[in-house]
Amino acid sequence: ENYELSLESYFLALSVAKQTNDESMVARTYNNLGNVLTNLGRYDNAQPYIEKFYHYGKETNNWSYISTALNNLGELELGRSNVDSAKDYFHQSLKIREEKGFEFAASWSFHNLGKTYRLKGNYEEAQKYLIKSITIRTKYENSLEAIRSKLELAKVYFVTNQKSKALELFEECIKQLEQKGNLQLLTQAYHGLQTLYRDQK
């Protein structure tokens, strides 16, 4: 994705939203700016925008905004390699999403917790959360996000020496991604498969 172009678009959107005095739109645009800056690795720039979105959620008692902001602060901390801090944010986000019945949004929390526990080396917890994420995403027929979680689960299978399971998932994901044309995830899947083959030699 062209994040620099997205950044320019969101700064323009922020200017428009402020002119219309639509506080909710301003808050959502802050969140979008925070996400793009996080993806660009500009974490110190991203944090104030996500925190503004969080505070707006608190002021308006909007639990969807609050849980999204907590999740995005977790992703920011993960980018900084602050794994324990990220885990805490993801758990806070998940708690709200489960209490409020935000089922599909919870799939993001499950996915991120799965990734976080994999990075911490707690593969049993990682597998548990990723399977939950895949289950929800499959239920909602969001196959692209289900693939994202399957790729993460394949990495868990790989490091826990469940090579046949990892191979099956990588190949399944590649087949689906070739039909969808998502180059970013397809590259990730091929890289995983290549690593698996190299390890077996």
C-alpha positions as CSV (number, residue, x, y, z in Angstrom):
1,E,0.0,0.0,0.0
2,N,1.1,3.6,-0.6
3,Y,1.0,4.9,2.9
4,E,2.6,8.2,2.1
5,L,-0.3,8.9,-0.4
6,S,-2.8,7.7,2.3
7,L,-1.2,10.1,4.8
8,E,-1.6,13.0,2.5
9,S,-5.3,12.1,1.9
10,Y,-6.0,11.8,5.6
11,F,-4.4,15.2,6.4
12,L,-6.7,16.7,3.8
13,A,-9.7,14.8,5.3
14,L,-8.8,16.1,8.7
15,S,-8.8,19.7,7.4
16,V,-12.3,19.2,5.9
17,A,-13.6,17.5,9.0
18,K,-12.5,20.3,11.2
19,Q,-14.2,22.9,8.9
20,T,-17.5,21.0,9.2
21,N,-17.2,20.8,13.0
22,D,-17.9,17.0,12.8
23,E,-16.1,15.9,16.0
24,S,-16.7,12.2,15.3
25,M,-15.2,12.5,11.8
26,V,-12.3,14.4,13.2
27,A,-11.7,11.6,15.8
28,R,-11.9,8.9,13.2
29,T,-9.5,10.8,11.0
30,Y,-7.1,11.1,13.9
31,N,-7.3,7.3,14.2
32,N,-6.7,6.8,10.5
33,L,-3.7,9.1,10.6
34,G,-2.3,7.2,13.6
35,N,-2.7,3.9,11.8
36,V,-0.9,5.1,8.6
37,L,1.9,6.7,10.7
38,T,2.3,3.4,12.6
39,N,2.5,1.5,9.3
40,L,5.2,3.9,8.2
41,G,7.1,3.2,11.4
42,R,6.7,6.8,12.7
43,Y,5.5,5.7,16.1
44,D,6.1,8.9,18.0
45,N,4.1,10.8,15.5
46,A,1.3,8.2,15.5
47,Q,0.8,8.0,19.2
48,P,-0.8,11.5,19.8
49,Y,-3.4,10.9,17.1
50,I,-4.5,7.5,18.4
51,E,-4.6,8.9,21.9
52,K,-6.8,11.8,20.7
53,F,-9.2,9.2,19.2
54,Y,-9.1,7.2,22.5
55,H,-9.9,10.3,24.6
56,Y,-12.8,11.2,22.2
57,G,-14.2,7.7,22.7
58,K,-13.9,8.1,26.5
59,E,-15.6,11.6,26.4
60,T,-18.5,10.3,24.3
61,N,-18.7,6.8,26.0
62,N,-18.1,5.2,22.6
63,W,-16.9,1.7,23.4
64,S,-16.2,0.8,19.8
65,Y,-13.8,3.8,19.5
66,I,-12.2,3.0,22.9
67,S,-11.6,-0.6,22.0
68,T,-10.3,0.3,18.6
69,A,-7.9,2.9,20.0
70,L,-6.6,0.4,22.6
71,N,-6.0,-2.2,19.8
72,N,-4.2,0.4,17.7
73,L,-2.0,1.5,20.6
74,G,-1.1,-2.2,21.0
75,E,-0.1,-2.4,17.3
76,L,2.0,0.7,17.8
77,E,3.7,-0.8,20.8
78,L,4.3,-4.0,18.9
79,G,6.0,-1.9,16.2
80,R,8.3,-0.5,18.9
81,S,9.0,-4.1,20.0
82,N,7.4,-3.4,23.4
83,V,5.7,-6.8,23.4
84,D,4.4,-6.8,27.0
85,S,2.9,-3.4,26.6
86,A,1.3,-4.4,23.3
87,K,-0.1,-7.5,25.0
88,D,-1.7,-5.4,27.8
89,Y,-3.4,-3.1,25.2
90,F,-4.7,-6.1,23.2
91,H,-6.2,-7.7,26.3
92,Q,-7.9,-4.4,27.3
93,S,-9.3,-4.1,23.8
94,L,-10.5,-7.7,23.8
95,K,-12.2,-7.4,27.2
96,I,-14.3,-4.5,26.0
97,R,-15.1,-6.2,22.6
98,E,-16.2,-9.4,24.3
99,E,-18.3,-7.5,26.9
100,K,-20.0,-5.3,24.3
101,G,-20.5,-8.1,21.8
102,F,-18.2,-6.7,19.1
103,E,-17.6,-10.2,17.7
104,F,-15.9,-9.4,14.4
105,A,-13.8,-6.6,16.0
106,A,-12.7,-9.2,18.6
107,S,-11.2,-11.3,15.8
108,W,-8.5,-8.5,15.5
109,S,-7.8,-8.7,19.2
110,F,-7.5,-12.5,19.0
111,H,-5.2,-12.2,15.9
112,N,-3.0,-9.6,17.5
113,L,-2.7,-11.5,20.8
114,G,-1.9,-14.7,18.8
115,K,0.9,-12.8,17.1
116,T,2.1,-11.3,20.3
117,Y,2.2,-14.6,22.2
118,R,4.1,-16.1,19.2
119,L,6.7,-13.3,19.6
120,K,6.9,-14.0,23.3
121,G,7.5,-17.7,22.6
122,N,4.2,-18.8,24.3
123,Y,3.1,-20.9,21.3
124,E,0.2,-22.7,23.1
125,E,-1.5,-19.3,23.8
126,A,-0.7,-18.1,20.4
127,Q,-2.3,-21.1,18.8
128,K,-5.4,-20.7,21.0
129,Y,-6.0,-17.1,20.1
130,L,-5.3,-17.5,16.4
131,I,-7.7,-20.4,16.0
132,K,-10.4,-18.2,17.7
133,S,-9.6,-15.4,15.2
134,I,-9.9,-17.7,12.2
135,T,-13.2,-19.2,13.5
136,I,-14.8,-15.7,13.7
137,R,-13.4,-14.5,10.4
138,T,-14.5,-17.6,8.6
139,K,-18.0,-17.2,10.2
140,Y,-18.2,-13.7,8.8
141,E,-16.9,-14.9,5.4
142,N,-14.0,-12.5,5.6
143,S,-11.6,-14.8,3.9
144,L,-8.8,-12.3,3.5
145,E,-8.5,-11.6,7.2
146,A,-8.9,-15.4,7.9
147,I,-5.9,-15.9,5.6
148,R,-4.0,-13.3,7.6
149,S,-4.6,-15.3,10.8
150,K,-3.9,-18.6,9.1
151,L,-0.5,-17.3,8.0
152,E,0.3,-16.4,11.5
153,L,-0.8,-19.8,12.7
154,A,1.4,-21.5,10.1
155,K,4.4,-19.6,11.7
156,V,3.4,-21.1,15.1
157,Y,3.2,-24.6,13.6
158,F,6.6,-24.1,11.9
159,V,8.4,-23.1,15.1
160,T,6.7,-25.9,17.1
161,N,7.9,-28.5,14.6
162,Q,4.4,-29.2,13.3
163,K,5.8,-28.9,9.7
164,S,3.0,-30.8,7.9
165,K,0.3,-28.5,9.4
166,A,2.4,-25.5,8.5
167,L,2.9,-26.7,4.9
168,E,-0.9,-27.4,4.6
169,L,-1.8,-23.9,5.7
170,F,0.8,-22.1,3.6
171,E,-0.3,-24.0,0.5
172,E,-4.0,-23.3,1.3
173,C,-3.3,-19.6,1.7
174,I,-1.3,-19.3,-1.5
175,K,-4.0,-21.0,-3.5
176,Q,-6.6,-18.5,-2.1
177,L,-4.4,-15.5,-2.4
178,E,-3.5,-16.2,-6.0
179,Q,-7.2,-15.9,-6.8
180,K,-7.6,-12.7,-4.8
181,G,-4.4,-11.1,-6.0
182,N,-3.3,-9.7,-2.7
183,L,0.4,-9.3,-3.4
184,Q,1.4,-8.4,0.2
185,L,0.0,-11.5,1.8
186,L,1.0,-13.7,-1.1
187,T,4.6,-12.6,-0.7
188,Q,4.4,-13.4,3.0
189,A,2.9,-16.8,2.3
190,Y,5.6,-17.7,-0.3
191,H,8.3,-16.5,2.1
192,G,6.9,-18.8,4.8
193,L,6.8,-21.7,2.4
194,Q,10.4,-21.1,1.2
195,T,11.6,-21.0,4.8
196,L,9.8,-24.3,5.5
197,Y,11.4,-26.0,2.4
198,R,14.8,-24.6,3.3
199,D,14.5,-26.0,6.9
200,Q,13.6,-29.5,5.5
201,K,16.8,-29.8,3.4
